[in-house]
């Protein structure tokens, strides 16, 4: 009996293969690339994605329902991969998106010929913000509120990046050549904070747009999403409490005091060095004058 995937584990080799495929085929274009994901599905629901290969794919941008996927190439490549590693099976497919498109649910149905519960992993090869570049989805049947008909739609599942020891060594060797050593640790931390805040702002804007469309009747109400949003709101602290506001003020004042003292000490040290330099220059001038007078 097939198990429903609940977690997608992506290995670095899959990311490197996807970026290489995108760079060779669709770089500096609006096209995306598609490929097959290989790995193993466990009884616990996790899908371990260890390898992948690209598949010839094309689609009409003006008509999303028109697309082409080379089945013969897929089957031939999988048979060759199977000879190398018999434990790796087709577990899904990937797309460089960077978002889900209209024809993706139809492509997903095609991959059900090769595995009962395929996983779609959307890999953002050009991430603009900090975070995982992968988003995983499975297809589920959604029944409309009036129970008139049902349709297949995507449901998000958690994804994470894992690597075995050999993969970690390989990634470290690759990063060694592109790491910018001129950037200080503090500057890197500040940049990461800025990217995290931008990421949170984008997510909040996405939530606002979704709730606005639901309130306007443009999107159906999803009670599971609303329950999760309510859980998020319940975790928010009450900032109107006087004790909490006082604690924040004390913490901020302590930090500002440390910054002020640090700036003051740095200014005093700079002034001290300047005075020492002036004294050293004056003594040197006096010694030079005495030497000139002695020679005369």
Buried (B, 14 or more C-beta within 10 A) or exposed (E): EEBEBBBBBBBBBBBBBBBEBBEEBBEEEEBBBBBBBBBBBBEEEBBBBBBBBBBEBEBEEEEEEEBEBBEEBBEEBBEEBBEEEEEBBBBBBBBBBBEBBEBBBEBBEBBEEBBEBBBBBBBBBEBEBBBBBBBBBBBEEBEEEEEEEEEEEBEEBEBEEBBEEEBEEBBEEEEEEEEEEEEEEEEEEEEEEEBEEEBEEEEEEEEEEBBEEBEEEEEEEEEEEEEEBEEEEEEEEEEEEEEEEEEEEEEEEEEEEEEEEEEEEEEEEEEEEEEEEEEEEEEEEEEEEEEEEEEE
